[in-house]
Amino acid sequence: MVSPIDIQKALKGMDYPATKEQILEQAKGSDKEVLDALQKIDDREYEGPSGVSAAVFD
């Protein structure tokens, strides 16, 4: 099970706003579970890590 902390670690150093594509690129070295969770977020621009976490855990 992916936690919000896993998502934050995967996106450490990310510049925002960021698109889904940029987020996936940033997280590409992460666990498969993290990448699978991020694949499911809406294809839009995110203002910060809390927005990404909200999209993952919504």
Summary of the structure (lengths in Angstrom):
residues: 58
radius of gyration: 9.7
end to end distance: 14.5
largest distance: 26.4
contacts: 152
relative contact order: 0.26
helix: 52%
strand: 7%
